[in-house]
Amino acid sequence: MAGVEDLYIRGFLTMDITGSSSCDTLLYQGQYWIRSLTVLRGGYLRLVNWTAANADQYTLEDKVLTLHMETLELQHESYLDIRSLAHIKVQKLEVELEAGITGIHGRITYKMTFHYSGGHPPDKGPGAGCVSGSSCYNSAGGGGYGGDGAGCEGARYGIPQRAMYMGSGGATCHGLGGYGGAGIRLSVSELALLEGEITMTGQDGEPGGGGGSGGSIWLDADILEGWGHMIADGGHGYRYDFPYSDCYCRGGGGGGGRIRTYTPISGNKVALHHRVAQGGTGYSTGQAGTIFTAGVETNCSLHMLNAEWSVSNQRCECADGYYGQFCQYSCDPTVHCNGNGVCDASGKCECNQGYAGYHCQQTCSPDIDCGSNGKCSFCGTCVCDPCYHGNDCSQLCSNHGNCDGQGHCMCDPCHSGHFCQVECSGHGSCGTVAGGEPGCQCEEGWRGDLCDIAGCPGEEEDCSGHGLCNAATHQCMCYPGWAG
């Protein structure tokens, strides 16, 4: 996508790792720069980050699909679907009630209901479940991640402070094991308002299969508010009894995933009470995952290669090229800003005078290009002040009116439209009317002060008052005795 600044989604849209979005040239594969993104009620946005051959080592710190925005809003009953992994960098995040961010892999099960997850597939991943037992009596283990899976379990991996892996798949025994949960990282530099859900759960196994492990939720925000929920539960395992024998496959529950949050506000309901990473049930229940609340010092230590905790200043001291409260944003002004700007505190480009764009790649000066009557957009075009228009914002009400001080054009007697751009409704010309005042001289068949009333030919009135007017065809039906 090129040139998109504000994106509204009402239907269905997919962004994947092979695409990109910027103002003009699409140079950064898997990176999407958008000023604002709103998923409207009933809308659905899918982020697809299909993993490569080294999927077992793929994490949120590798190159993953990343969205860069000022605002992200998920309205009521809208969804953001994560396939494998995604990183969203945003200033303000709002997830409304009954909206959600989910890790989804759809499959119709024997119960004809949908179970969802978007991490490692069955029998895959660092903590994939395995099958144990004899040829007749088998147990399919649940996947592990934050906690061990049940049965011939997949082992846990990663650490609580870095929730950055996908969940692993459950083992297959007669029925497929469940997919592991997906992984989402949300870096919110200002406000995160969560009233809906962020759900990265493992998928339930089919009959006989083990449940997938829960995935990852990593949310950092300066302000975290709302009564929403974060869920990274393991999927459930199910038993299957083979007909006409006493043989069976029994699936264990997947282990819970990992959730980590950071916010300087203590006592927040989301951070304290509405985070869950339980193990799934089955012939044996998976182990619970981990829930970690980070402090600033801990976050600083997580970026030890680019940050150092200052005891005296009680803050992170960032290495060159790193920004943010705990140095989590990387930005090189020469590369990311094309040498035409500097990096701000959130790792975004702040362009020098005369440049604009996400990477300061556009040339635009408000005083020169916009005539001091507007400002430069992210993509280097002029956004005009009220009442001004044109590519360079040089026209005030099309020179046929004045601004009323509230951003509305007050047009002269001959013109109309938002910018007074229409003369006599297109059905006449401006001239002098009775009394020597300026006004519209209408074409035949049109009347009114602005020639906006359809009529018929006639002297002073339609059909000269001696017939019926068909305004749609501008034709008269004369009364008996009259003609012309």
C-alpha positions as CSV (number, residue, x, y, z in Angstrom):
1,M,0.0,0.0,0.0
2,A,1.4,3.4,-1.0
3,G,0.2,6.8,0.1
4,V,-2.1,5.6,2.9
5,E,-2.2,7.8,6.0
6,D,-5.5,7.0,7.6
7,L,-6.9,3.5,7.1
8,Y,-10.5,2.4,8.0
9,I,-11.5,-1.2,7.7
10,R,-15.2,-2.2,7.5
11,G,-14.8,-5.6,5.8
12,F,-11.8,-7.9,5.6
13,L,-8.1,-6.9,5.0
14,T,-4.9,-9.0,5.2
15,M,-1.4,-7.6,5.7
16,D,1.4,-10.1,5.3
17,I,5.2,-10.2,5.8
18,T,5.8,-9.9,2.0
19,G,4.0,-6.6,1.8
20,S,4.6,-3.1,3.1
21,S,3.1,0.4,3.4
22,S,4.6,3.8,3.2
23,C,4.1,7.1,1.5
24,D,5.4,6.2,-1.9
25,T,8.2,3.7,-2.4
26,L,7.8,0.3,-0.7
27,L,11.3,-0.4,0.5
28,Y,10.8,-2.0,3.9
29,Q,9.2,-5.5,3.5
30,G,7.0,-6.5,6.3
31,Q,6.9,-2.9,7.7
32,Y,3.7,-0.9,7.6
33,W,3.7,2.8,8.4
34,I,0.2,4.3,8.8
35,R,-0.8,7.4,10.8
36,S,-4.0,5.9,12.1
37,L,-5.8,2.6,11.7
38,T,-9.4,2.0,12.7
39,V,-11.2,-1.3,12.4
40,L,-14.8,-0.4,12.3
41,R,-17.6,-2.4,13.9
42,G,-17.7,-5.9,12.3
43,G,-14.4,-5.3,10.5
44,Y,-11.5,-7.8,10.5
45,L,-7.8,-7.2,10.0
46,R,-5.5,-10.2,9.6
47,L,-1.7,-10.0,10.1
48,V,0.1,-12.9,8.5
49,N,3.7,-13.6,9.4
50,W,4.3,-17.1,8.0
51,T,7.4,-18.5,9.5
52,A,10.5,-19.7,7.7
53,A,12.3,-23.0,7.9
54,N,13.9,-22.0,11.2
55,A,10.5,-21.6,12.8
56,D,11.6,-23.2,16.1
57,Q,13.9,-20.3,16.7
58,Y,11.6,-17.6,15.3
59,T,10.8,-14.9,18.0
60,L,9.4,-11.4,18.3
61,E,12.9,-10.1,18.3
62,D,13.5,-11.4,14.8
63,K,12.3,-9.7,11.7
64,V,8.5,-10.0,12.1
65,L,5.6,-8.1,10.5
66,T,5.5,-4.7,12.3
67,L,2.9,-1.9,12.2
68,H,4.0,1.7,13.1
69,M,1.1,4.0,13.9
70,E,0.0,7.0,16.0
71,T,-3.3,5.4,16.8
72,L,-4.9,2.0,16.6
73,E,-8.6,1.6,17.4
74,L,-10.6,-1.6,17.4
75,Q,-14.3,-0.7,17.6
76,H,-17.1,-2.8,19.1
77,E,-17.2,-6.4,17.6
78,S,-14.1,-5.9,15.4
79,Y,-11.0,-8.1,15.4
80,L,-7.3,-8.1,14.8
81,D,-6.1,-11.6,14.0
82,I,-2.5,-12.6,14.4
83,R,-1.1,-15.5,12.4
84,S,2.2,-16.5,14.1
85,L,3.9,-13.3,15.3
86,A,3.4,-9.5,15.0
87,H,4.8,-6.4,16.6
88,I,2.7,-3.2,16.9
89,K,4.3,0.1,17.7
90,V,1.7,2.7,18.5
91,Q,1.2,5.9,20.6
92,K,-2.4,5.2,21.5
93,L,-4.2,1.9,21.5
94,E,-8.0,1.4,22.1
95,V,-9.7,-2.0,22.2
96,E,-13.4,-1.5,22.8
97,L,-15.8,-3.8,24.6
98,E,-16.4,-7.0,22.7
99,A,-13.5,-6.3,20.3
100,G,-10.4,-8.3,20.4
101,I,-6.8,-9.1,19.3
102,T,-6.6,-12.9,18.7
103,G,-4.2,-15.5,17.5
104,I,-6.4,-17.6,15.2
105,H,-6.1,-20.8,13.1
106,G,-9.5,-22.0,12.2
107,R,-10.5,-25.6,12.0
108,I,-13.9,-27.4,12.2
109,T,-13.6,-30.2,14.8
110,Y,-15.7,-33.2,15.4
111,K,-18.1,-31.0,17.4
112,M,-18.5,-28.8,14.3
113,T,-17.3,-25.8,16.2
114,F,-14.4,-23.5,15.5
115,H,-11.3,-23.7,17.7
116,Y,-8.6,-21.1,17.1
117,S,-4.9,-20.6,17.4
118,G,-2.1,-19.2,15.1
119,G,1.2,-20.6,16.4
120,H,3.2,-23.8,15.7
121,P,1.1,-26.5,14.0
122,P,0.5,-29.9,15.6
123,D,3.6,-31.9,16.5
124,K,5.8,-28.8,15.8
125,G,7.6,-26.2,17.9
126,P,10.3,-26.2,20.6
127,G,7.8,-27.7,23.1
128,A,5.8,-29.9,20.8
129,G,3.9,-32.7,22.5
130,C,4.8,-36.4,21.8
131,V,3.0,-39.8,21.9
132,S,3.8,-42.4,24.4
133,G,2.4,-45.9,25.3
134,S,1.8,-49.2,23.5
135,S,0.3,-49.8,20.1
136,C,-3.1,-50.0,21.7
137,Y,-3.0,-47.6,24.7
138,N,-1.6,-44.2,23.7
139,S,-1.2,-40.8,25.3
140,A,-0.8,-37.7,23.2
141,G,1.0,-34.9,25.2
142,G,0.0,-31.3,25.2
143,G,2.4,-28.7,23.8
144,G,4.5,-26.7,26.2
145,Y,5.7,-23.1,26.4
146,G,5.2,-21.1,29.6
147,G,4.3,-24.3,31.4
148,D,4.9,-27.9,30.5
149,G,2.2,-29.7,28.5
150,A,0.5,-32.7,30.1
151,G,1.3,-36.4,29.5
152,C,4.3,-37.1,27.2
153,E,4.6,-33.4,27.5
154,G,6.3,-30.7,25.5
155,A,8.8,-28.9,27.7
156,R,8.6,-25.2,28.6
157,Y,11.0,-22.8,26.9
158,G,11.8,-19.1,27.0
159,I,11.8,-16.9,30.2
160,P,8.9,-15.0,31.9
161,Q,10.5,-11.6,31.3
162,R,10.5,-12.1,27.5
163,A,7.2,-13.3,26.2
164,M,8.3,-13.5,22.6
165,Y,7.7,-17.0,21.3
166,M,4.7,-18.8,19.6
167,G,3.1,-21.7,21.5
168,S,3.9,-25.2,20.4
169,G,1.6,-27.8,18.9
170,G,0.0,-30.7,20.8
171,A,0.7,-34.3,19.7
172,T,-1.4,-36.2,17.2
173,C,-2.9,-39.5,18.1
174,H,-5.8,-40.5,15.9
175,G,-6.9,-36.9,15.9
176,L,-4.7,-33.9,15.2
177,G,-3.1,-32.1,18.1
178,G,-4.0,-28.5,18.6
179,Y,-2.0,-25.5,17.2
180,G,0.0,-23.4,19.6
181,G,-1.0,-19.9,20.4
182,A,0.3,-16.9,18.4
183,G,2.5,-14.1,19.7
184,I,1.8,-10.4,19.9
185,R,4.0,-7.5,21.1
186,L,2.3,-4.2,21.8
187,S,4.7,-1.3,22.4
188,V,2.5,1.6,23.4
189,S,4.3,4.9,24.0
190,E,1.3,6.7,25.6
191,L,-2.1,5.3,26.4
192,A,-3.4,1.7,26.1
193,L,-7.2,1.5,26.8
194,L,-8.2,-2.2,26.9
195,E,-11.9,-2.9,27.4
196,G,-12.0,-6.0,25.1
197,E,-9.7,-9.0,25.0
198,I,-6.2,-10.0,23.9
199,T,-6.4,-13.7,23.4
200,M,-3.4,-15.9,22.3
201,T,-4.7,-19.3,23.4
202,G,-3.7,-22.7,22.3
203,Q,-6.0,-24.7,20.1
204,D,-8.0,-27.8,21.4
205,G,-6.9,-31.1,20.0
206,E,-9.2,-33.3,18.0
207,P,-10.4,-36.6,19.6
208,G,-7.2,-38.3,20.8
209,G,-4.9,-35.3,20.2
210,G,-3.2,-33.1,22.8
211,G,-3.9,-29.4,23.2
212,G,-1.6,-26.7,21.9
213,S,0.2,-24.5,24.3
214,G,-0.7,-20.9,24.9
215,G,1.1,-18.2,23.0
216,S,2.7,-14.8,24.0
217,I,1.3,-11.4,25.0
218,W,3.8,-8.6,25.6
219,L,2.2,-5.3,26.4
220,D,4.2,-2.2,27.5
221,A,2.4,1.1,27.9
222,D,3.1,4.3,29.8
223,I,-0.6,4.3,30.8
224,L,-2.7,1.1,30.9
225,E,-6.4,1.5,31.6
226,G,-9.7,-0.4,31.2
227,W,-11.4,-3.6,32.4
228,G,-10.4,-5.9,29.6
229,H,-8.6,-9.3,29.7
230,M,-5.4,-10.9,28.5
231,I,-5.6,-14.7,28.0
232,A,-2.9,-17.2,27.0
233,D,-4.4,-20.5,28.1
234,G,-3.4,-23.9,26.8
235,G,-5.7,-25.9,24.6
236,H,-7.7,-28.9,25.8
237,G,-6.9,-32.5,25.0
238,Y,-9.6,-35.2,24.3
239,R,-9.8,-38.9,24.5
240,Y,-10.7,-41.2,21.6
241,D,-11.9,-44.8,22.2
242,F,-11.5,-47.1,19.1
243,P,-14.7,-48.9,18.3
244,Y,-15.0,-52.6,19.0
245,S,-11.9,-52.7,21.2
246,D,-10.6,-51.4,24.4
247,C,-7.8,-49.4,22.7
248,Y,-7.7,-45.6,23.0
249,C,-5.8,-42.4,22.5
250,R,-6.0,-39.8,25.2
251,G,-4.9,-36.2,24.8
252,G,-3.3,-34.1,27.4
253,G,-3.8,-30.4,28.0
254,G,-1.4,-27.9,26.6
255,G,0.7,-25.7,28.9
256,G,-0.2,-22.1,29.5
257,G,1.7,-19.4,27.5
258,R,3.5,-16.3,28.7
259,I,2.1,-12.8,29.5
260,R,4.2,-9.9,30.4
261,T,3.2,-6.3,31.0
262,Y,4.8,-3.0,31.9
263,T,3.0,0.1,33.2
264,P,4.1,2.6,35.8
265,I,0.5,2.8,37.2
266,S,0.1,0.4,40.1
267,G,-3.3,-1.1,40.9
268,N,-4.5,-1.3,37.3
269,K,-7.2,-4.0,37.0
270,V,-5.9,-5.4,33.7
271,A,-2.4,-5.7,34.9
272,L,-3.3,-7.2,38.3
273,H,-6.4,-9.3,37.9
274,H,-7.4,-9.8,34.3
275,R,-4.4,-11.8,33.0
276,V,-4.7,-15.6,32.7
277,A,-2.4,-18.3,31.4
278,Q,-3.9,-21.6,32.6
279,G,-3.0,-25.1,31.3
280,G,-5.6,-26.9,29.2
281,T,-7.5,-29.9,30.5
282,G,-7.4,-33.5,29.2
283,Y,-6.6,-36.9,30.7
284,S,-4.0,-34.7,32.5
285,T,-4.0,-31.0,32.9
286,G,-1.2,-28.9,31.4
287,Q,0.9,-26.7,33.6
288,A,0.0,-23.1,34.1
289,G,2.1,-20.5,32.2
290,T,3.7,-17.4,33.5
291,I,2.5,-13.9,34.2
292,F,5.1,-11.2,34.7
293,T,4.8,-7.6,35.6
294,A,8.0,-5.7,34.7
295,G,9.5,-2.6,36.4
296,V,11.5,0.0,34.6
297,E,14.8,-1.4,35.9
298,T,13.8,-4.9,34.7
299,N,12.9,-3.6,31.3
300,C,16.2,-1.8,31.1
301,S,18.1,-5.1,31.9
302,L,16.1,-6.8,29.1
303,H,17.9,-4.6,26.6
304,M,21.3,-5.0,28.2
305,L,23.1,-4.6,24.8
306,N,21.7,-1.1,24.3
307,A,20.9,0.1,27.8
308,E,22.3,0.4,31.3
309,W,20.4,1.1,34.5
310,S,21.5,4.3,36.2
311,V,21.2,4.0,39.9
312,S,21.8,7.7,40.5
313,N,19.3,8.9,37.9
314,Q,16.9,6.0,38.4
315,R,16.4,5.5,34.6
316,C,17.8,3.7,31.6
317,E,20.8,5.2,30.0
318,C,20.5,4.4,26.3
319,A,23.4,3.5,23.9
320,D,23.7,5.4,20.7
321,G,20.9,4.6,18.3
322,Y,18.4,3.5,21.0
323,Y,15.4,5.5,22.4
324,G,12.5,5.1,24.7
325,Q,11.9,4.8,28.4
326,F,13.9,1.6,28.5
327,C,15.8,1.9,25.2
328,Q,13.4,-0.4,23.4
329,Y,13.3,1.6,20.1
330,S,16.2,1.5,17.6
331,C,16.6,4.4,15.2
332,D,19.5,5.7,13.1
333,P,18.8,9.2,11.8
334,T,21.1,8.6,8.9
335,V,19.3,5.4,7.8
336,H,15.8,5.6,9.1
337,C,15.4,9.4,8.6
338,N,17.5,9.6,5.4
339,G,19.8,12.2,7.0
340,N,16.9,14.7,6.9
341,G,15.8,14.5,10.6
342,V,16.5,13.3,14.1
343,C,15.0,10.4,16.1
344,D,12.5,11.4,18.8
345,A,12.0,9.8,22.2
346,S,9.8,7.0,20.8
347,G,12.3,6.1,18.0
348,K,10.3,7.9,15.2
349,C,11.8,10.5,12.8
350,E,11.3,14.1,13.6
351,C,12.0,15.8,10.2
352,N,14.0,18.9,9.6
353,Q,12.4,22.0,8.2
354,G,11.4,21.4,4.5
355,Y,11.1,17.6,4.9
356,A,8.2,15.3,5.7
357,G,7.2,11.6,5.7
358,Y,7.8,8.6,8.0
359,H,11.4,8.6,6.9
360,C,11.7,12.3,6.0
361,Q,11.9,11.3,2.4
362,Q,9.5,13.9,1.2
363,T,10.3,17.5,0.5
364,C,7.6,19.9,1.9
365,S,7.7,23.2,3.7
366,P,4.5,24.7,5.2
367,D,5.7,28.2,4.5
368,I,6.8,27.6,0.9
369,D,4.8,24.7,-0.5
370,C,1.6,25.4,1.5
371,G,1.8,29.2,1.3
372,S,1.7,29.5,5.1
373,N,-2.0,28.4,4.9
374,G,-1.6,24.8,5.8
375,K,0.8,22.1,7.1
376,C,2.6,19.2,5.5
377,S,1.1,15.7,5.9
378,F,3.2,12.6,6.6
379,C,3.3,11.9,2.9
380,G,4.5,15.4,2.0
381,T,1.2,16.9,0.7
382,C,-0.4,20.0,2.0
383,V,-3.3,19.8,4.5
384,C,-4.9,23.2,4.2
385,D,-6.2,25.4,6.9
386,P,-10.0,26.0,7.0
387,C,-11.4,27.8,4.0
388,Y,-8.1,27.4,2.0
389,H,-7.7,24.8,-0.8
390,G,-5.6,23.9,-3.8
391,N,-2.4,21.9,-4.0
392,D,-0.5,24.8,-2.4
393,C,-3.4,26.1,-0.2
394,S,-3.3,29.4,-2.1
395,Q,-7.0,29.8,-2.7
396,L,-9.3,31.3,-0.2
397,C,-12.9,30.3,-0.9
398,S,-12.0,30.2,-4.6
399,N,-11.7,34.0,-4.4
400,H,-15.5,34.2,-4.3
401,G,-16.1,34.6,-0.6
402,N,-14.6,35.1,2.8
403,C,-14.0,32.8,5.8
404,D,-16.4,33.4,8.7
405,G,-13.9,32.6,11.4
406,Q,-15.4,29.2,12.1
407,G,-13.9,27.5,9.1
408,H,-16.8,28.0,6.7
409,C,-16.8,30.0,3.5
410,M,-19.4,32.8,3.2
411,C,-19.9,33.0,-0.6
412,D,-20.9,36.0,-2.7
413,P,-24.5,36.0,-4.3
414,C,-23.4,34.1,-7.4
415,H,-21.5,31.2,-5.8
416,S,-22.0,28.1,-3.7
417,G,-20.2,25.0,-2.5
418,H,-17.8,24.2,0.4
419,F,-15.2,26.5,-1.2
420,C,-17.6,28.7,-3.2
421,Q,-16.4,26.8,-6.3
422,V,-19.7,26.5,-8.1
423,E,-21.1,29.5,-10.1
424,C,-24.8,29.8,-10.4
425,S,-25.2,26.0,-9.8
426,G,-23.7,25.4,-13.3
427,H,-26.9,26.8,-14.9
428,G,-26.1,30.4,-15.5
429,S,-23.4,33.1,-15.1
430,C,-22.7,35.9,-12.7
431,G,-23.8,39.3,-13.8
432,T,-25.8,42.4,-12.8
433,V,-29.5,42.0,-11.7
434,A,-32.1,44.4,-10.7
435,G,-30.8,47.3,-8.7
436,G,-27.3,47.0,-10.1
437,E,-26.4,44.3,-7.6
438,P,-24.4,41.2,-8.6
439,G,-26.4,38.0,-9.1
440,C,-27.0,35.0,-11.4
441,Q,-28.4,35.3,-14.9
442,C,-29.9,31.9,-15.4
443,E,-30.1,29.8,-18.5
444,E,-33.5,29.2,-20.0
445,G,-35.4,26.6,-18.0
446,W,-33.7,27.4,-14.7
447,R,-34.8,29.8,-11.9
448,G,-33.9,30.9,-8.4
449,D,-31.2,33.1,-6.9
450,L,-28.6,30.5,-7.7
451,C,-30.3,29.0,-10.8
452,D,-30.8,25.8,-8.8
453,I,-34.6,25.4,-9.5
454,A,-35.5,23.5,-12.6
455,G,-38.3,25.0,-14.6
456,C,-39.5,25.7,-18.2
457,P,-39.1,28.5,-20.7
458,G,-41.4,31.5,-20.2
459,E,-41.6,35.2,-19.5
460,E,-41.1,35.9,-15.8
461,E,-42.6,32.5,-14.9
462,D,-42.7,29.0,-16.1
463,C,-44.7,28.6,-19.4
464,S,-45.5,32.3,-19.0
465,G,-48.3,31.3,-16.7
466,H,-50.3,29.6,-19.5
467,G,-49.4,26.0,-19.1
468,L,-48.1,23.1,-17.0
469,C,-44.3,22.8,-16.6
470,N,-42.5,19.4,-16.7
471,A,-39.4,20.5,-14.8
472,A,-37.6,17.2,-15.5
473,T,-37.7,17.8,-19.3
474,H,-38.0,21.6,-19.2
475,Q,-41.1,21.4,-21.5
476,C,-44.4,23.1,-21.3
477,M,-47.9,21.6,-21.8
478,C,-49.9,24.6,-22.9
479,Y,-53.5,25.3,-21.7
480,P,-56.2,25.2,-24.4
481,G,-55.9,28.4,-26.5
482,W,-52.3,28.9,-25.9
483,A,-49.3,27.9,-27.9
484,G,-45.6,28.6,-28.3
